[in-house]
Amino acid sequence: MTSTDATDSTDGGIRKIGVLSMHTSPLDQAGVGDSGGLNIYVRELANSMANQGIDCDVYVRRTKREHPEIVEIEPGVNIIQIEAGPLGLLKGDLPAVVDLWTQGVADRLERRPVDAIHAHYWLSGVAGHHLKHRFDVPLAVTFHTLGRIKSFSGDAEPEDRIRAEDAVIGCADAVFASGKVEADQLDSFYEIRRDRIEILTPGVDHTLFSPGSSHSARKAIGLGDYPILLFVGRIQALKGLDLAIDALAASQHRDARLVVVGGLSGHQGLETHEDLMARVKRHGLSDRIIFVEPQPHHLLPNYYRAADVCLVPSRSESFGLVALEAAACGVPVVASDVGGLRDNVLDDVTGLLVDERDHKLFAAAVDKLLSAPEMRHDMGTRGVERAALHSWDAGASGAIEVFRRLMSRELVTCV
């Protein structure tokens, strides 16, 4: 199907988007395994696009038997599970089955045609690159993380991934960046033309994430009357929980507790967990760190509202959805001065950015906020105001407009 085949649509040629999310599914619990903010991003953006009249077929790799092949999660949003390799494959094993998964998606697209493709993460980008040529439709990609940037930050990525990203970027009709910082990174690390970079800032569900009583939230989740630092995310080296633990140990507030909401992730998850537990024991923090299983998204607001400070000590982030959710709940953020967190957290306005991976600097930032209730309140208020500027509806409107433009012009050819 060519872009001109769909011009009878009442929406500028766009009726349905094929969303590719090979390695993680909106049906999975965020915070477990390889499921995280990307799950939420895919689900919320697809739901908002559907609310604006654009159906979304979200293609994922089947990892469980209990769900049928097609699951409608909202009117106009279908999760379509494609068989490709054993159910229990880790993310690091998925490159070996990308071709098989791509063919499975292609078979469905023959019967369920789409007007454009939106691929998430580099594995889906590889599939999207092939499907773009096979079906002659526009391809937009959101990478969420990029191999060169992760390697630059100290997390070595395979050369195969970096070469694949180069190929996808070279042929994508649009690459979505979460903000100016990620757009600049795409420009400097990948030399992509600026006219193919589109800003699509993630949103937040303001019906869920909003300010509320800290006392009530703590009572609801069983926390006491002590300073609370909150970490929400998968337990993997990239997210920097080790730095949060060391910062707690160095904090002058000896009564502070660190609440960790998240589960093991990645092929080194168990090793990372063992290292963290040894760190906790070494610092004598067993009674000051509370580990909580990954929570359904609708239960997270109570954890944010209960917190005095939210910690986001990631090594790299394209955006950092946790920081935005915390701000929407009126909680100041202490975050690494990296990637999209520079767009997301306004230093000295909605939180504090720490420009070195030094636990003493993180502890100093935490102590500054814990010792200044008025500063926390002011930052929380400004965070709510800033978060109000970001919604999934606005993100969906922007994405739809990008796809409309792509439908009206010649597709990019491989470079």
C-alpha positions as CSV (number, residue, x, y, z in Angstrom):
1,M,0.0,0.0,0.0
2,T,1.4,3.4,-0.9
3,S,0.8,6.7,0.9
4,T,-1.6,7.8,-1.9
5,D,-3.8,4.7,-1.4
6,A,-5.2,6.1,1.9
7,T,-6.1,9.6,0.8
8,D,-9.8,8.9,1.0
9,S,-9.4,8.9,4.8
10,T,-11.2,11.7,6.6
11,D,-8.0,12.5,8.6
12,G,-5.4,13.6,6.1
13,G,-4.7,10.1,4.9
14,I,-4.2,8.6,8.4
15,R,-6.6,5.9,9.6
16,K,-4.4,3.3,11.3
17,I,-0.8,3.2,12.7
18,G,1.2,0.0,13.0
19,V,3.0,0.3,16.3
20,L,6.0,-2.0,16.8
21,S,7.2,-2.9,20.3
22,M,9.0,-6.2,19.9
23,H,10.8,-6.5,23.2
24,T,8.1,-5.4,25.7
25,S,4.3,-5.3,25.7
26,P,1.7,-2.9,27.3
27,L,0.2,-6.1,28.6
28,D,3.2,-6.6,30.9
29,Q,3.7,-5.2,34.4
30,A,6.1,-2.2,34.2
31,G,9.1,-2.6,36.4
32,V,9.4,-6.3,35.8
33,G,12.1,-7.8,33.6
34,D,12.5,-5.6,30.5
35,S,9.2,-3.8,31.0
36,G,9.4,-0.2,32.1
37,G,8.5,3.3,31.0
38,L,8.4,2.2,27.3
39,N,5.4,0.0,28.1
40,I,3.6,3.0,29.5
41,Y,4.7,5.3,26.7
42,V,3.4,2.8,24.0
43,R,0.1,2.2,25.8
44,E,-0.7,5.8,26.7
45,L,0.3,7.2,23.3
46,A,-1.7,4.6,21.4
47,N,-4.8,5.2,23.6
48,S,-4.6,8.9,23.1
49,M,-4.2,8.5,19.3
50,A,-7.2,6.2,19.3
51,N,-9.2,8.8,21.2
52,Q,-8.4,11.2,18.4
53,G,-9.7,8.9,15.8
54,I,-6.5,7.1,14.7
55,D,-6.6,3.3,15.4
56,C,-3.4,1.6,16.6
57,D,-2.4,-2.0,16.1
58,V,0.4,-2.6,18.6
59,Y,2.7,-5.6,17.6
60,V,4.6,-7.3,20.4
61,R,6.4,-10.6,20.7
62,R,4.4,-13.3,22.5
63,T,5.9,-14.1,25.9
64,K,2.9,-15.7,27.6
65,R,0.2,-18.2,26.7
66,E,-2.6,-16.8,28.8
67,H,-3.5,-13.9,26.4
68,P,-5.2,-14.4,23.1
69,E,-3.4,-13.4,19.9
70,I,-5.3,-10.1,19.7
71,V,-6.2,-8.2,22.9
72,E,-8.2,-4.9,22.6
73,I,-7.1,-2.8,25.5
74,E,-9.1,0.3,24.5
75,P,-11.5,0.9,21.6
76,G,-9.2,1.3,18.6
77,V,-6.1,-0.1,20.3
78,N,-5.3,-3.8,19.7
79,I,-2.3,-5.6,21.1
80,I,-1.3,-8.3,18.5
81,Q,1.1,-11.0,19.8
82,I,3.5,-12.5,17.3
83,E,5.2,-15.9,17.9
84,A,8.9,-15.6,17.5
85,G,11.2,-18.0,19.4
86,P,10.8,-19.4,22.9
87,L,8.6,-17.5,25.3
88,G,11.3,-16.9,27.9
89,L,13.9,-15.2,25.7
90,L,15.9,-12.4,27.4
91,K,16.2,-9.1,25.5
92,G,19.8,-9.9,24.7
93,D,18.7,-13.0,22.8
94,L,16.1,-11.2,20.7
95,P,18.3,-10.1,17.8
96,A,18.4,-13.7,16.7
97,V,14.6,-13.8,16.2
98,V,14.0,-10.3,14.8
99,D,13.7,-11.6,11.2
100,L,11.2,-14.3,12.3
101,W,9.1,-11.7,14.2
102,T,9.3,-9.2,11.3
103,Q,7.8,-11.9,9.0
104,G,5.1,-12.6,11.5
105,V,4.2,-8.9,11.6
106,A,4.3,-8.7,7.8
107,D,1.8,-11.6,7.5
108,R,-0.6,-9.7,9.7
109,L,-0.1,-6.4,7.9
110,E,-1.2,-8.2,4.7
111,R,-4.6,-8.7,6.3
112,R,-4.6,-5.6,8.5
113,P,-3.0,-2.8,6.5
114,V,-1.7,0.4,8.1
115,D,-1.0,3.8,6.8
116,A,2.3,4.3,8.7
117,I,4.6,2.5,11.1
118,H,5.9,3.8,14.5
119,A,8.7,1.6,15.8
120,H,9.9,1.7,19.4
121,Y,13.5,0.8,20.4
122,W,16.2,-0.4,18.0
123,L,15.0,-4.0,17.6
124,S,11.6,-2.8,16.4
125,G,13.4,-0.2,14.3
126,V,15.1,-3.0,12.4
127,A,11.7,-4.7,11.8
128,G,10.2,-1.3,10.8
129,H,13.0,-0.6,8.3
130,H,12.2,-3.9,6.5
131,L,8.4,-3.4,6.7
132,K,8.6,0.2,5.4
133,H,10.1,-1.1,2.1
134,R,7.9,-4.1,1.9
135,F,4.6,-2.0,2.3
136,D,5.8,1.4,1.0
137,V,4.6,3.3,4.1
138,P,6.3,6.0,6.2
139,L,8.4,4.9,9.2
140,A,8.9,6.9,12.4
141,V,11.1,5.6,15.2
142,T,11.4,6.4,18.9
143,F,14.6,4.8,20.1
144,H,14.1,5.5,23.9
145,T,17.8,4.6,24.4
146,L,20.6,4.8,21.9
147,G,23.6,2.5,21.7
148,R,26.3,5.1,21.2
149,I,24.9,7.3,24.0
150,K,24.8,4.3,26.4
151,S,28.3,3.4,25.5
152,F,29.5,7.0,26.0
153,S,27.8,6.8,29.5
154,G,29.7,3.7,30.4
155,D,27.3,0.9,29.5
156,A,29.0,-0.8,26.5
157,E,26.6,-1.9,23.7
158,P,27.3,-4.3,20.9
159,E,28.5,-3.0,17.6
160,D,25.7,-4.9,15.9
161,R,23.2,-2.6,17.7
162,I,25.0,0.6,16.8
163,R,25.3,-0.5,13.1
164,A,21.6,-1.4,13.1
165,E,20.7,2.0,14.6
166,D,22.7,3.7,11.9
167,A,20.8,1.8,9.2
168,V,17.4,2.6,10.7
169,I,18.2,6.3,11.2
170,G,19.5,6.5,7.6
171,C,16.1,5.4,6.3
172,A,13.6,6.5,8.8
173,D,11.2,9.2,7.6
174,A,11.1,10.7,11.1
175,V,13.0,10.1,14.4
176,F,11.1,11.2,17.5
177,A,13.1,12.8,20.2
178,S,11.8,13.5,23.7
179,G,13.2,17.0,23.8
180,K,16.0,19.3,22.7
181,V,18.7,17.4,24.5
182,E,17.9,14.1,22.8
183,A,17.6,15.9,19.5
184,D,21.0,17.4,20.0
185,Q,22.4,13.9,20.8
186,L,20.9,12.5,17.6
187,D,22.5,15.3,15.7
188,S,25.9,14.9,17.2
189,F,26.2,11.2,17.7
190,Y,24.4,10.1,14.5
191,E,24.5,13.1,12.2
192,I,20.9,12.8,11.3
193,R,19.4,15.8,9.4
194,R,17.5,18.1,11.7
195,D,14.5,18.2,9.4
196,R,13.9,14.5,10.1
197,I,14.0,14.9,13.9
198,E,10.6,15.5,15.5
199,I,10.0,16.4,19.2
200,L,7.5,14.1,20.9
201,T,7.6,14.8,24.6
202,P,6.1,12.0,26.8
203,G,3.1,12.9,28.8
204,V,1.6,12.1,32.1
205,D,-1.9,11.0,33.1
206,H,-3.1,13.9,35.2
207,T,-6.1,12.0,36.4
208,L,-3.8,9.7,38.2
209,F,-0.7,11.7,38.9
210,S,-1.6,14.8,41.0
211,P,-0.7,16.2,44.4
212,G,-2.3,14.7,47.4
213,S,-2.0,14.2,51.2
214,S,1.4,12.7,52.1
215,H,0.0,11.5,55.4
216,S,-2.9,9.6,53.7
217,A,-0.5,8.2,51.1
218,R,1.9,6.9,53.8
219,K,-1.0,5.4,55.7
220,A,-2.3,3.6,52.6
221,I,1.0,1.9,51.8
222,G,2.2,1.3,55.4
223,L,5.0,3.9,55.7
224,G,5.8,5.9,58.9
225,D,6.6,9.4,59.9
226,Y,10.2,9.7,58.7
227,P,11.9,11.3,55.7
228,I,11.3,9.2,52.6
229,L,13.5,9.0,49.4
230,L,11.8,7.2,46.5
231,F,13.4,5.3,43.7
232,V,11.0,3.9,41.0
233,G,12.5,1.8,38.3
234,R,13.9,-1.5,37.2
235,I,16.8,-2.9,39.2
236,Q,19.6,-2.7,36.7
237,A,22.9,-1.0,36.6
238,L,21.7,1.7,34.1
239,K,19.2,3.0,36.6
240,G,21.8,3.8,39.3
241,L,20.2,2.3,42.4
242,D,23.7,1.7,43.7
243,L,24.2,5.5,43.7
244,A,20.9,6.0,45.6
245,I,22.0,3.5,48.3
246,D,25.4,5.1,48.7
247,A,23.7,8.6,48.9
248,L,21.4,7.4,51.7
249,A,24.5,6.1,53.6
250,A,26.2,9.5,53.2
251,S,23.1,11.5,54.1
252,Q,23.1,13.5,57.3
253,H,19.5,12.5,57.9
254,R,20.1,9.2,59.7
255,D,16.3,8.7,60.1
256,A,15.7,8.8,56.3
257,R,14.4,5.7,54.5
258,L,14.8,4.8,50.8
259,V,11.8,3.1,49.2
260,V,12.6,1.1,46.1
261,V,9.7,0.2,43.8
262,G,10.8,-2.1,41.0
263,G,12.0,-5.6,40.1
264,L,15.1,-7.3,38.6
265,S,15.8,-6.6,34.9
266,G,18.1,-7.9,32.2
267,H,20.5,-10.8,32.0
268,Q,22.6,-9.3,34.8
269,G,19.7,-8.7,37.0
270,L,20.5,-11.3,39.6
271,E,24.2,-10.2,39.7
272,T,23.1,-6.6,40.1
273,H,20.8,-7.5,42.9
274,E,23.5,-9.4,44.8
275,D,25.8,-6.5,44.5
276,L,23.2,-4.1,45.8
277,M,22.4,-6.4,48.7
278,A,26.1,-6.5,49.6
279,R,26.2,-2.8,49.4
280,V,23.2,-2.4,51.7
281,K,24.8,-4.8,54.2
282,R,28.2,-3.0,54.0
283,H,26.5,0.3,54.9
284,G,24.4,-1.2,57.6
285,L,21.2,0.0,55.9
286,S,19.0,-3.1,56.1
287,D,16.5,-1.4,58.3
288,R,16.5,1.9,56.2
289,I,15.7,0.5,52.7
290,I,12.3,-0.8,51.9
291,F,12.0,-2.9,48.7
292,V,8.6,-3.0,47.1
293,E,7.4,-5.2,44.3
294,P,6.7,-3.5,41.0
295,Q,3.3,-1.8,41.2
296,P,0.5,-1.4,38.7
297,H,0.6,2.1,37.3
298,H,-2.5,3.3,39.0
299,L,-1.0,2.5,42.4
300,L,2.2,4.5,41.9
301,P,0.8,7.9,42.9
302,N,0.6,6.9,46.5
303,Y,4.3,6.2,46.5
304,Y,5.1,9.5,44.9
305,R,2.9,11.5,47.3
306,A,4.4,9.7,50.3
307,A,7.9,10.8,49.3
308,D,9.8,13.9,50.3
309,V,12.3,13.5,47.4
310,C,12.3,11.3,44.3
311,L,15.7,10.1,43.2
312,V,16.5,9.5,39.5
313,P,20.3,8.6,39.4
314,S,20.3,7.0,36.0
315,R,23.5,6.8,33.9
316,S,21.6,7.9,30.9
317,E,17.9,8.7,30.1
318,S,16.2,9.8,26.9
319,F,13.6,11.4,29.1
320,G,12.9,9.9,32.5
321,L,9.2,9.4,32.9
322,V,9.5,8.8,36.6
323,A,10.8,12.4,37.1
324,L,7.7,13.8,35.3
325,E,5.3,11.6,37.3
326,A,7.0,12.7,40.5
327,A,6.7,16.4,39.5
328,A,3.0,15.9,38.7
329,C,2.5,14.7,42.2
330,G,4.3,17.7,43.7
331,V,7.5,15.9,44.7
332,P,10.9,17.5,44.0
333,V,13.4,15.4,42.1
334,V,17.2,14.8,42.5
335,A,18.4,13.5,39.2
336,S,21.6,12.9,37.2
337,D,22.4,15.7,34.9
338,V,22.2,13.5,31.8
339,G,20.2,13.2,28.7
340,G,16.5,14.1,28.7
341,L,16.6,14.7,32.5
342,R,18.1,18.0,31.6
343,D,14.9,18.9,29.7
344,N,12.6,17.2,32.3
345,V,14.0,18.5,35.6
346,L,14.5,22.3,35.9
347,D,17.6,22.7,38.1
348,D,16.8,24.7,41.3
349,V,13.2,25.1,40.1
350,T,11.5,21.6,40.1
351,G,14.5,19.8,41.6
352,L,18.2,19.5,41.6
353,L,20.5,18.1,38.9
354,V,23.8,16.4,40.0
355,D,26.5,16.6,37.3
356,E,28.8,13.9,38.6
357,R,28.2,10.3,39.6
358,D,29.4,11.0,43.1
359,H,27.3,9.7,46.0
360,K,28.4,12.5,48.2
361,L,27.1,15.1,45.8
362,F,23.8,13.2,45.6
363,A,23.7,13.1,49.4
364,A,24.3,16.8,49.6
365,A,21.4,17.5,47.2
366,V,19.1,15.2,49.2
367,D,20.2,16.9,52.5
368,K,19.6,20.3,51.0
369,L,16.0,19.4,50.3
370,L,15.3,17.4,53.4
371,S,16.5,20.4,55.5
372,A,14.3,22.9,53.7
373,P,10.6,22.1,53.8
374,E,9.7,25.4,52.1
375,M,12.1,24.7,49.3
376,R,10.6,21.3,48.8
377,H,7.1,22.8,48.7
378,D,8.0,25.5,46.2
379,M,9.8,23.0,43.9
380,G,6.8,20.7,44.2
381,T,4.4,23.5,43.2
382,R,6.5,24.4,40.2
383,G,6.9,20.8,39.3
384,V,3.1,20.4,39.1
385,E,2.8,23.5,37.0
386,R,5.5,22.3,34.6
387,A,4.1,18.7,34.4
388,A,0.7,20.2,33.5
389,L,2.3,21.3,30.2
390,H,2.8,17.6,29.2
391,S,-0.1,15.3,28.4
392,W,-0.5,12.2,26.3
393,D,-3.2,13.9,24.3
394,A,-0.8,16.7,23.3
395,G,1.8,14.1,22.4
396,A,-0.7,12.1,20.3
397,S,-1.8,15.3,18.5
398,G,1.8,16.1,17.6
399,A,2.5,12.5,16.4
400,I,-0.6,12.5,14.3
401,E,0.4,15.8,12.7
402,V,3.9,14.3,11.9
403,F,2.4,11.3,10.3
404,R,0.1,13.5,8.2
405,R,3.1,15.3,6.9
406,L,4.9,12.1,6.2
407,M,2.0,10.8,4.2
408,S,2.1,13.8,1.9
409,R,5.7,13.7,0.9
410,E,8.1,11.2,-0.8
411,L,9.5,8.6,1.5
412,V,13.2,8.8,2.6
413,T,15.4,6.3,0.7
414,C,18.2,4.4,2.4
415,V,21.5,6.3,2.7
